[in-house]
């Protein structure tokens, strides 16, 4: 019966490729973005998701740290940065970063995610010092730090070859790189929205160099602003090609752009349906990337829960504090408790698996049944 719906939706050829384990083409990607039958596309993505991971849904108890909001790139889609002379700009000292880490010492956090703006005044030693500060305060945590864009600045100020910079960062304690800064691999969008930032070829070259020295990373796509469908498919294909070459991507995260407080706030931003489509298309196109993450803080917990049936096998984690798309003066505290994450996964009919930044398994807890799903006392068993 479901196969009948697939063919009626005009997705029969793509379905056959998925069943046979064949790679989808660029044109297939266009079809998946343009086809109106989102629920069918989600069903196809779920086939691949369950083939790879069954009911497993990965999550992490993590903490986000932004070491500086000072940035000279001026990206029009960004609400986080402060220009170098802005009085609202900040740079955290290594000691302040340690204080942030110790503030959550009572929680069993296994991942710290640390990124910041491109602050040209920071010396090379600073980056190594803040990494060491985290590992001193919490030696067993897996540290995911510095986007490809930040790495370029770190290399520039170090005056060292990129491979040597990666070696220094890994020795200090960096375990993986996050996937931010990729935005959309499009010269047109680059020129329109983030022309001061390096282009897609540079991002890919930096990721390639990281993977070659054994430093894995994530990858992202920022969608919902001025990008076009062809540009998104091109982005996915370029990531897939690099993954064929290096195998270094751990996960792909479609990032839902938020227009609030940006220079292009007149644009409406993506819908929940758009969020689900990005998840599903990514799972179908990126056949060689192990994990597809729905980042709940951008997609919302509700959409992320549905996304677990649209191709996503990861829902990120507790986060604790997040400033990138939030107003740091009013709503920076953004947290999902461990119990709430287990509830969300259970409600979606999935099995929770707790991980660290490298997808090493920490625990496979049995999800507690939410109260409203528990049988009433005295109800007959069956």
N, C-alpha and C positions, 0 to 999 in steps of 0.2 A: 504493500500500500504506500509506504513512504517513498519507494522508488518511483511510483507513479507521479507523486507530487514533484519529485526532482525533475522528471522529464517534462511535466507540464510547465514547470518554471523555466524551462529552456537551459537546464544545467546538466543534461544527461552526459554530454561529452566530458565535462569536468568531473562528474561523478565516476565515470569509468576510469579516468586517470587516477583518481584518488583510490579507488578499490584496487587497481593494479599497481599502486605505488609509484606512479610516474610523476615526474616533475611538471608543475604547471608553467605555462608560458606567460610572456608579457601580456599577450592578448587575453589569456585566461584571467589574469589579474584585473584587466580593464572590465571584463565581464562581471567579475565578482563585485567590483565597486558599483557598477551601473545597474545590475539586476535588481529589480524592486522586491524580490522575495527574500527578505532578510532572514526569516525563520528557517528557510531551506538552507541558506548559506551557513547559518549557525549550526544546523544539523550536520552538514558536511564537515564543518570544522570540528565538531564534537567527535565525529568518527576518527579523525586523525588524533585528536587529543586523547581519546580513550585507547587508541592503538599504542600510543607512546607511554601513557601514564595510568591507564585504567581510571579508577576513581580517586587516585592520589591528588591532593591539593596542597601545594607547598606554601608555607608561611614562615616568617622569621620574627623573633622578638628583637627589634632593632631600635637604634637611636640615630636621628639625623642631626648633624652639626654643620652650620655654615660659619666658616672661620672669618670671612669678610664679605661685606656686601658692596665694597668699592669695586667698580668695574668701568673700564674705558671703552667698552664696545657699543653701548647705546642701542641695543637691539630693540626694535619698536614693539615686539611682542612681550617684552619683559616688564614685570612690575616690581622686581626684587632689587635691582641695582641702584647704587648711589654713585654719582660722578665723583672723581677724585677730590674735589673741593667742597662737596656737599656736607653740611654739618651733621646730617643724619648717617653719614658713613661710619663704619666701625671696622676694626681689626681686633680679633681676639688674641690675647697672648697665649703662649703654651699653658701657663698656669690657669687662665680662665677656661681653656678647653678642658683641662684636667678637672676643674670644678664641675663643669657640665657633665663629664663622664661619671664622676663620683656621686653626683646628685641622683643617679639611677643605679647606684651600686647594689641596692637591695633587690633589684630585678634581674632575672637570669637572661640578660641581653647577650646575644651571640654575634651580632653584626652592628658595626657603626658605619654609617654612610656619611662621608664628609666631602662637601664641595663648597665653592665660593666664587666670587667674582674674579675677573682678571685685573689684579691690582699690581701695577707696574712698580710700585715702591717697595714691594716685599722682596727681601734678599733670598737667595737659594737656601741658606741655612734655616730660614724660618720654616719652610715646608718640611724639612727633615725633622726639625725640632717639634712641630706639632704632631707629626706621626709618632715620634718617640714618646711624646707626652701621653698620647692615648694608650700606647702599648705598655707604658709604665703603670698607668692607672688601672688598666684592665688587660693584662697580658694575654688572656685566652680568647679575647674577642677577635673575630675576623673583620678586618678593616678594608672597606671599599672606599677609595678616595681619589679625587681629582679626575675631572672629565678630560677628554682629548684636548679641548681648548685650553684648559688650565695647564695641561702637560706641556703644551707649546710654549706658554709663558715661562714655566719652570725651566724648560730647556734653554730658553733664550737668556734668562738671567744667570743660569749656571755656567754658560759658555762651555758646555760639555757635549759630546755626542749623545744622541737620544738614548742609545742602548746603555750608556754609562749612567745616565739619569735614572733610567728604570732600575738598574742595579742598585743604585743608592737608595731609591725609594723602597725597594723590596727588602733590602737589608735593614732599613729603619722600621719596616713593619707593614707596608702596603701589601695586601693580599689580592686585590682585584681593582679594576677601574669601573666606575659607573658608566652609563651609556649616554649621558647628556651631552648637549652641544652639537649633536648631529643635525638637529632641526629638520630641514628637508633638503635632500640632495638636488638642488635646482639652482642654476646660475641666476635665473630670473628672480626667484624668491630671495636668494642671497643678496642680490643688489637692492631689492626693494625693502627688506626688513632687517638684515643684519650684515651690511656691507663691510663693517669694520672687523668682522670676525673672519677667520680663515675659511676657505671654501671646502666643499665636500671631499675633493681629492686629498687635501691635507688631513682632514679627519680620518679618512680611510687609511692613509699612509701611517698616521700615528698609531691607529689601532693595530695595523699589520705589524709594526715594529714591537708593540707591546706583546702581542701574541707570540711573536718569534722568540722572545726572551722568556716565555713562560708565564706572562702576566695576563690572565684572562680578563674579559670585560663583558659588560652588557652593551646593548645597542638600543637606540630609541628613534622615534619619528614624532615630531611635533605637528599635530594636524588641527584643522578647524579654523584657520585664518585665511590666507590668500592662496594656498597651494591648490594645484589642479590634480585631477585624478592621475593623469599620465606621470606626473612628477612623483606621486606616492608610489606607484608601481615601479618606476625606475629606482627609487630609493630602496625598496624591498629587494629588487633584483641585485643591486650593487652589494647590499649586505650579504645576500645569499652567495654571491660570487666570492666575497672575501672569506666567508665561512668555509666554502669549499677549499680555499687555499690554506687557511690557518687552523680552522676548528676552534678558534679562541673565544667565540661568543657563548656566554652562559645562558643568556636570556634576552628576549626582545620585549621592549615596553612601549606600546603606543601611548604617547602623552597627549592628553586632551587639553588644548590651549584654553586659558581663562582670560577673557578680555578685561577684567576689572583692573583699573588703575594703569593700564598700558596706553601707549601712544596711538593704538588702533582700537580703542574701546568701543568705537561706533559699530564694529563688526559683532555679529551675534554670538559667535562661539559655537562649538559643536553640541549636538543633542545626545541624549542617551542612546538613541538608535545609531547615531554615527559612531559612538564609542563602541558599541557591540559589533558593528561592521568592521571597524579597524582591528579589533581582536580576532574576529573570524578570518578576515582576509590574511592577516599576518600568519595565523596558524596554517593556513592552506598554502601560502606562497613560500614561507620559510621552512621548508621540509628538513633542513639540516641544522636548525637551531633548536636545542633541546626544550627550552621553556618559553612560554608566552605569559607575560605578567599583566594583570589588570591592576593598575596602581590606584587603589581605592580613594586616595586623598584627592586625586584629580577626577576620577570617574564617578565617585561617590560609592559608599558601601553597597547601596542597593544595586547599582549597575554592575559593580564588581561581582556580586553574588550571582546575578544572571549570567555574567560573562563566563562563569565556571562551566556553563553548558554551551558556550559559544566559542570554545577553543582555548580559553585561559586555564592554565594549571597552577598558577601562582597568584597570590593576592597581596604580596609584599608583607607588611608587618605592622607592628605597634607604632612606629614612627616617633612618638613622643612630642617632638617639636618640628614644625615645618614652616618655612618662611617664603619659599619660592613663589607660590601663588596665593599667599595669605598676607594680610596686613599685620606686620610684626608688632604693632602697638596694640592690637585688639584681639587677634585670634590666632596667635602663633602656636598655642597648645592644641595639637591635633593627635588624638590617641585612640587606638582601638585596644581594648584590654585583651588579654589572652583568652579569657572566657568568651568574650564577644566574637573573636575570630573563630573559635571552635564552634560556636553556635551558628555562625554564618555558613561555615563549611557543612555542618550537619544538616542545616535547613536545605542546602542545595543537593543533599544526597551524596556527598563526597567524603572521602577519608582524609583527615588532616595529617600532614607530615611536616614537622618542624625542621628547619634547615639553618645553615649559616650562609655567609656570603658566597661560598663556593659550592653550594648545594650538597654539602656533607650533611647527612642526616643526624639531627640532634635527638629527636624523639618522634614516635608515631602514637600520639595520645588518642585514646578513645574519646570521640566527641560526646559531650554531655547532651542529652536530649532536651531541647528547649521546653519549658514548662507547658506551653500551650500545645505541644505535640505529644506529651506524655499521656498514656491512657488514664482515664478517670479511675479512682479507687473503686474496686469491686466490679470493674468492667470484665466481661467474659473474655477469656483468652481464645485464640483460634489457631 
